[in-house]
Amino acid sequence: MASLAPTTPWTEGAKDDYRGCPVTTLKVDMHTERLIIANAVMAVVTLALGGIAALLIALTRWQAIHLLPAVWFYRLLTLHGIDMLIAWIVFFEMAGLHFGSTILLNARHAAPKLAWTGFIMMTVGGLMANAVVLFDPNSNVMFSAYVPMKAHPLFYLSYILFAVGALITVITFFINIVTAKREGRFTGSLPLVVFGLMTAAILATYTLLEGAAAIVPAFFWSLGILAEYDPGIYRNFFWGFGHPAQQVNLAAMVSIWYALAQMTVGIRPVNEKFSRLAFILYLFFINLGSAHHLLVDPGLSFAWKAVNTSYAMYLAVLGSMMHAFSIPAALEIALRAKGYRKGLFGWLRNAPWGEPGFSALVLSMFLFGWIGGVTGVTIGTEQINMLVHNTLRLPGHFHATVVSGTTLAFMGFTYYVIPLIFRKELKLKSWAKWQPYIFGFGMLLTSMGMIVSGLQGVARRNWDITFAGVVPGTVEISLAVFGVGAILAVIGGIMYVTIVLTSILTGPRLEASNLLLLTGTHNPIIDSTKLTDHQMEDKQNQPKGALVLVFAFLVWFAIYYFTNWWLLGRTWFIR
Amino acid sequence: MLAPEKNWWKPMGRMEKSWLTVAFVWCVFLTVMMPLWYFYGKQNVPTETYKTSPADYGAKVNAFVEQYTIGTDEATGFPIVAAPPGSDVYIRASTWQWYPILQLEKGQEYRLHISSMDLQHGFSLQPVNINLQVIPGYDYVATITPTSAGEFTIVCNEYCFVGHHTMVGKVFVTEEK
């Protein structure tokens, strides 16, 4: 391995330092490096906290074990939602925004002090939320904290601190990009990955503003300053924050998908226009999806619900379906160009399955699309939502999107951040090879167990469903599948945290010498620059296999979708 | 991750175009299904809503129970209430009970009112699996026709604090007369 790169002045007279990355030849601003490390560490810490809660609540819902007492179940479920859905994911995304707005543009961090302010606010907010939920008897109100259920004022304050901190970090992303452009660090358009992160940052801006619209009044209401707070209005604003927040995750995850595909296989985007249009569809239409949570609420008309829940006309779904072709197609072309041209799927057989970034990418895409996406669109159908609202099918859906999808992609990406940003050798490499498979398979079982239980009417956020006395015996089986899956996923999570901590806490600081961790010494990013137009357009390299895969996906989508209409048609008449 | 070439606005390939077309047609179809079912389907999400207050709604429930009670449920001590087909029937959600117990007749239409006296609750009728949100201050009216007879359970599926899982109610549906 090469020795430490010297840090040289960024510009004449400026205080900022950078180092050159020996693997990617990119400039790494030292402020960015420290910010990424801090955010990534907080992400892993909160993931560990949320993961402990995950294990305990899953073992409680597994009816045969039924581990925790009711109050602790609800308390840890609240904690699990906050640590996973907010803290882990947002900290990781903030690290991603610092990375995308400086390193990928060969640019400096233009507002490090502001960025640290944001980070400190997020850290204080995140830890405060954990403390309030654990120690205040009235604050086990779930992540959604529906008014008029009243938590401690500090609960709302912790949300506000975290959100303002995140907003500040998002602002530094824009400052960095504008500065980089002004200083001529890059010419022409933003790289696709940064373009995707920019989509996430724009979505995050109004998501966080809507969060303020929901939570700030709730804070004053909890203090007694605001006498009344209409629960219907709260729901509207809260989901104006809560749902788009997941779309921030989506845009960030898709960006990471493109990055992982380039880092592990050396893809070139098949058509930049196609991929960028797909991100733009997210930008314009995905915010309407907050209606998904209000489909069986009183007071809203059919027209309002139908237009909003369908993202105007499923145009955001169209965006995801475009990426669903564009990324596998790019992988297929890159692999075919290497000579793996046999049959429809010869390229897939010869893909680097032992490389954690690649397996995490493929499993993340598969579970996100085939389970998360299909169930999401189906339960977001206005009438079908009546069968699904607040049943376990709902967490079944979003554990497939935000855990099997986003979390798994972020985990895979972390393994490359360790040598490239932390400048530490990745330890426990053989664990890293298997970790995505164990976590992915565990989450597959978790989601399926939840979905099948929910189909049978099992409610979410419920300590003991046997009180109702209506659940069929088969629920015992599906809840056990959920439990076993959760244990496997937690094992995968423990492996991830152990790999990360062992790598960053032991051994000397080392400059990375290789991009791939396990499957060779070539540099796929450099390979990708050598893919010629001729190779991209070569008849033998065309992505026929990827096209077959997306059509198979469409067939599965249609089967699941129509089965749900059929189920709806069998229930009582209602209007 | 790398900057694209200067002019990346290029026509899409044949495969991208065909997938985009198919995906777009599917999206249009998904959109059309909702209004189609709205006009022709028998199961639609109720929209009829009135503003109310816990005091007003509670008074309506009490008047309804007084008028139509036909007996008492042994297990809970709650009144069993049977109103004539076509009439307004009421259910009151509060921590942690559904009140009263309704008796309906299969194949007959009822205007079912649901509201909450305190927190948000979730009306989840099992095993037919119909789920509606219950919000205090909103009188939500679902026009329902039971298509099966027997004993049904209302589970609360919106978390309403630590006794949430104990919030269970009943609905009886008699065979067609």
Boltz contact constraints between the chains, C-beta under 6 A:
constraints:
  - contact:
      token1: [A, 70]
      token2: [B, 162]
      max_distance: 6.0
  - contact:
      token1: [A, 71]
      token2: [B, 162]
      max_distance: 6.0
  - contact:
      token1: [A, 74]
      token2: [B, 162]
      max_distance: 6.0
  - contact:
      token1: [A, 104]
      token2: [B, 1]
      max_distance: 6.0
  - contact:
      token1: [A, 142]
      token2: [B, 159]
      max_distance: 6.0
  - contact:
      token1: [A, 146]
      token2: [B, 120]
      max_distance: 6.0
  - contact:
      token1: [A, 149]
      token2: [B, 119]
      max_distance: 6.0
  - contact:
      token1: [A, 186]
      token2: [B, 3]
      max_distance: 6.0
  - contact:
      token1: [A, 188]
      token2: [B, 3]
      max_distance: 6.0
  - contact:
      token1: [A, 188]
      token2: [B, 6]
      max_distance: 6.0
  - contact:
      token1: [A, 189]
      token2: [B, 4]
      max_distance: 6.0
  - contact:
      token1: [A, 191]
      token2: [B, 1]
      max_distance: 6.0
  - contact:
      token1: [A, 191]
      token2: [B, 2]
      max_distance: 6.0
  - contact:
      token1: [A, 191]
      token2: [B, 3]
      max_distance: 6.0
  - contact:
      token1: [A, 193]
      token2: [B, 1]
      max_distance: 6.0
  - contact:
      token1: [A, 231]
      token2: [B, 120]
      max_distance: 6.0
  - contact:
      token1: [A, 231]
      token2: [B, 135]
      max_distance: 6.0
  - contact:
      token1: [A, 232]
      token2: [B, 135]
      max_distance: 6.0
  - contact:
      token1: [A, 259]
      token2: [B, 1]
      max_distance: 6.0
  - contact:
      token1: [A, 262]
      token2: [B, 1]
      max_distance: 6.0
  - contact:
      token1: [A, 271]
      token2: [B, 12]
      max_distance: 6.0
  - contact:
      token1: [A, 271]
      token2: [B, 16]
      max_distance: 6.0
  - contact:
      token1: [A, 272]
      token2: [B, 4]
      max_distance: 6.0
  - contact:
      token1: [A, 272]
      token2: [B, 8]
      max_distance: 6.0
  - contact:
      token1: [A, 273]
      token2: [B, 9]
      max_distance: 6.0
  - contact:
      token1: [A, 274]
      token2: [B, 12]
      max_distance: 6.0
  - contact:
      token1: [A, 274]
      token2: [B, 16]
      max_distance: 6.0
  - contact:
      token1: [A, 296]
      token2: [B, 45]
      max_distance: 6.0
  - contact:
      token1: [A, 296]
      token2: [B, 132]
      max_distance: 6.0
  - contact:
      token1: [A, 296]
      token2: [B, 133]
      max_distance: 6.0
  - contact:
      token1: [A, 297]
      token2: [B, 133]
      max_distance: 6.0
  - contact:
      token1: [A, 298]
      token2: [B, 49]
      max_distance: 6.0
  - contact:
      token1: [A, 298]
      token2: [B, 135]
      max_distance: 6.0
  - contact:
      token1: [A, 298]
      token2: [B, 138]
      max_distance: 6.0
  - contact:
      token1: [A, 298]
      token2: [B, 140]
      max_distance: 6.0
  - contact:
      token1: [A, 299]
      token2: [B, 49]
      max_distance: 6.0
  - contact:
      token1: [A, 299]
      token2: [B, 138]
      max_distance: 6.0
  - contact:
      token1: [A, 301]
      token2: [B, 47]
      max_distance: 6.0
  - contact:
      token1: [A, 302]
      token2: [B, 38]
      max_distance: 6.0
  - contact:
      token1: [A, 302]
      token2: [B, 47]
      max_distance: 6.0
  - contact:
      token1: [A, 306]
      token2: [B, 34]
      max_distance: 6.0
  - contact:
      token1: [A, 310]
      token2: [B, 31]
      max_distance: 6.0
  - contact:
      token1: [A, 313]
      token2: [B, 27]
      max_distance: 6.0
  - contact:
      token1: [A, 313]
      token2: [B, 31]
      max_distance: 6.0
  - contact:
      token1: [A, 314]
      token2: [B, 27]
      max_distance: 6.0
  - contact:
      token1: [A, 314]
      token2: [B, 30]
      max_distance: 6.0
  - contact:
      token1: [A, 317]
      token2: [B, 27]
      max_distance: 6.0
  - contact:
      token1: [A, 318]
      token2: [B, 23]
      max_distance: 6.0
  - contact:
      token1: [A, 318]
      token2: [B, 27]
      max_distance: 6.0
  - contact:
      token1: [A, 321]
      token2: [B, 23]
      max_distance: 6.0
  - contact:
      token1: [A, 325]
      token2: [B, 19]
      max_distance: 6.0
  - contact:
      token1: [A, 382]
      token2: [B, 34]
      max_distance: 6.0
  - contact:
      token1: [A, 382]
      token2: [B, 45]
      max_distance: 6.0
  - contact:
      token1: [A, 383]
      token2: [B, 37]
      max_distance: 6.0
  - contact:
      token1: [A, 383]
      token2: [B, 44]
      max_distance: 6.0
  - contact:
      token1: [A, 386]
      token2: [B, 45]
      max_distance: 6.0
  - contact:
      token1: [A, 386]
      token2: [B, 130]
      max_distance: 6.0
  - contact:
      token1: [A, 386]
      token2: [B, 131]
      max_distance: 6.0
  - contact:
      token1: [A, 387]
      token2: [B, 129]
      max_distance: 6.0
  - contact:
      token1: [A, 389]
      token2: [B, 131]
      max_distance: 6.0
  - contact:
      token1: [A, 390]
      token2: [B, 122]
      max_distance: 6.0
  - contact:
      token1: [A, 390]
      token2: [B, 131]
      max_distance: 6.0
  - contact:
      token1: [A, 390]
      token2: [B, 157]
      max_distance: 6.0
  - contact:
      token1: [A, 390]
      token2: [B, 158]
      max_distance: 6.0
  - contact:
      token1: [A, 457]
      token2: [B, 126]
      max_distance: 6.0
  - contact:
      token1: [A, 457]
      token2: [B, 127]
      max_distance: 6.0
  - contact:
      token1: [A, 457]
      token2: [B, 129]
      max_distance: 6.0
  - contact:
      token1: [A, 459]
      token2: [B, 124]
      max_distance: 6.0
  - contact:
      token1: [A, 459]
      token2: [B, 155]
      max_distance: 6.0
  - contact:
      token1: [A, 459]
      token2: [B, 157]
      max_distance: 6.0
  - contact:
      token1: [A, 461]
      token2: [B, 159]
      max_distance: 6.0
  - contact:
      token1: [A, 462]
      token2: [B, 165]
      max_distance: 6.0
  - contact:
      token1: [A, 463]
      token2: [B, 165]
      max_distance: 6.0
  - contact:
      token1: [A, 464]
      token2: [B, 165]
      max_distance: 6.0
  - contact:
      token1: [A, 467]
      token2: [B, 165]
      max_distance: 6.0
  - contact:
      token1: [A, 467]
      token2: [B, 166]
      max_distance: 6.0
  - contact:
      token1: [A, 467]
      token2: [B, 168]
      max_distance: 6.0
  - contact:
      token1: [A, 468]
      token2: [B, 153]
      max_distance: 6.0
  - contact:
      token1: [A, 468]
      token2: [B, 155]
      max_distance: 6.0
  - contact:
      token1: [A, 468]
      token2: [B, 168]
      max_distance: 6.0
  - contact:
      token1: [A, 470]
      token2: [B, 126]
      max_distance: 6.0
  - contact:
      token1: [A, 470]
      token2: [B, 127]
      max_distance: 6.0
  - contact:
      token1: [A, 470]
      token2: [B, 153]
      max_distance: 6.0
  - contact:
      token1: [A, 547]
      token2: [B, 15]
      max_distance: 6.0
  - contact:
      token1: [A, 550]
      token2: [B, 19]
      max_distance: 6.0
  - contact:
      token1: [A, 568]
      token2: [B, 43]
      max_distance: 6.0
  - contact:
      token1: [A, 571]
      token2: [B, 43]
      max_distance: 6.0
  - contact:
      token1: [A, 571]
      token2: [B, 128]
      max_distance: 6.0
  - contact:
      token1: [A, 571]
      token2: [B, 130]
      max_distance: 6.0
  - contact:
      token1: [A, 572]
      token2: [B, 128]
      max_distance: 6.0
  - contact:
      token1: [A, 572]
      token2: [B, 144]
      max_distance: 6.0
  - contact:
      token1: [A, 572]
      token2: [B, 146]
      max_distance: 6.0
  - contact:
      token1: [A, 572]
      token2: [B, 147]
      max_distance: 6.0
  - contact:
      token1: [A, 573]
      token2: [B, 42]
      max_distance: 6.0
  - contact:
      token1: [A, 573]
      token2: [B, 145]
      max_distance: 6.0
  - contact:
      token1: [A, 574]
      token2: [B, 43]
      max_distance: 6.0
  - contact:
      token1: [A, 574]
      token2: [B, 142]
      max_distance: 6.0
  - contact:
      token1: [A, 574]
      token2: [B, 144]
      max_distance: 6.0
  - contact:
      token1: [A, 575]
      token2: [B, 44]
      max_distance: 6.0
  - contact:
      token1: [A, 575]
      token2: [B, 143]
      max_distance: 6.0
